Amino acid sequence: NPLAGKFLEAAIRYNMKDTKTSALIWKEETKKFLALANLDNYTETDLKVLRTGIILSAQMLQKKDGNSTEACNLLNKASEWFGNQKEFYSYYDKVMNRCGKQ
């Protein structure tokens, strides 16, 4: 699934100082991601790449913006599918404090 790797690419590009491309990817792909109803067509590999990309993108977005608004938008949506997975939950709960959700 093409969307799966986009958040990973954006985080890598931002880390490599390609901020224009990373910002464009986040802008375009976040809209698509937030509109997703399910991940039924995603393979196990797609899901792992998407989860990792969301976590890394959230870290970079928080660093970039100095706040967690954009990062939390991604993480809150991703928590629908990844909230019970250790790797995701560890970051979402312990580092981001569930973005203020109870």
C-alpha positions in Angstrom: 0.0 0.0 0.0 1.6 3.3 -1.1 0.4 5.2 2.0 2.2 2.9 4.3 5.7 4.1 3.6 5.0 7.8 3.2 5.2 8.7 6.8 8.5 6.9 7.2 9.8 8.7 4.1 8.7 12.1 5.5 10.4 11.4 8.8 13.6 10.4 7.1 13.5 13.4 4.7 13.0 15.8 7.7 15.9 14.2 9.5 18.0 14.7 6.4 17.1 18.5 6.4 14.8 18.1 3.4 12.0 20.1 5.2 10.1 21.2 2.1 9.6 17.6 0.9 8.8 16.3 4.3 6.2 19.1 4.9 4.6 18.4 1.6 4.3 14.7 2.3 2.9 15.2 5.8 0.3 17.7 4.4 -0.9 15.4 1.6 -0.6 12.0 3.4 -2.1 13.1 6.7 -5.4 14.0 5.0 -5.5 10.6 3.4 -4.6 8.8 6.6 -7.2 10.7 8.7 -9.8 9.8 6.1 -9.1 6.0 6.3 -12.0 3.9 7.6 -10.0 0.7 7.9 -6.7 -1.0 7.1 -8.2 -4.2 5.6 -6.1 -4.0 2.4 -2.8 -3.5 4.3 -0.4 -6.4 4.5 1.4 -7.3 7.7 4.5 -5.5 6.3 2.4 -2.4 5.3 1.1 -2.2 8.9 4.5 -2.4 10.4 5.9 0.2 8.1 2.9 2.5 8.7 3.1 2.1 12.5 6.8 2.9 12.5 6.4 5.8 10.1 3.6 7.3 12.3 5.8 7.1 15.4 8.8 8.6 13.7 6.7 11.3 12.0 5.1 12.2 15.3 8.6 12.6 16.8 9.8 14.8 13.9 6.5 16.8 13.8 6.8 17.5 17.5 10.5 18.6 17.0 9.6 20.7 14.0 6.6 22.5 15.5 7.6 22.6 19.1 4.1 21.3 20.0 2.2 18.1 19.6 -0.9 19.1 17.7 0.0 17.6 14.3 1.7 14.6 16.0 -1.4 13.9 18.1 -3.7 14.1 15.1 -1.7 11.2 13.6 -1.3 9.3 16.8 -4.9 9.6 17.9 -6.1 8.1 14.5 -3.4 5.4 14.6 -4.4 4.4 18.1 -7.6 3.0 16.5 -5.5 0.2 14.9 -2.2 0.2 16.8 -3.2 1.1 20.4 -2.9 -2.4 21.7 0.5 -3.0 20.2 3.5 -2.7 22.5 5.7 -0.6 20.3 3.0 1.9 19.5 1.4 2.0 23.0 4.7 2.6 24.7 5.3 5.8 22.7 1.7 6.9 22.6 1.1 6.4 26.3 4.4 7.0 28.0 5.9 9.7 25.9 2.8 11.5 24.5 0.5 10.8 27.5 -2.1 9.6 25.0 -2.3 13.1 23.6 -4.5 14.1 26.5 -7.1 11.4 25.8 -8.5 9.4 28.7 
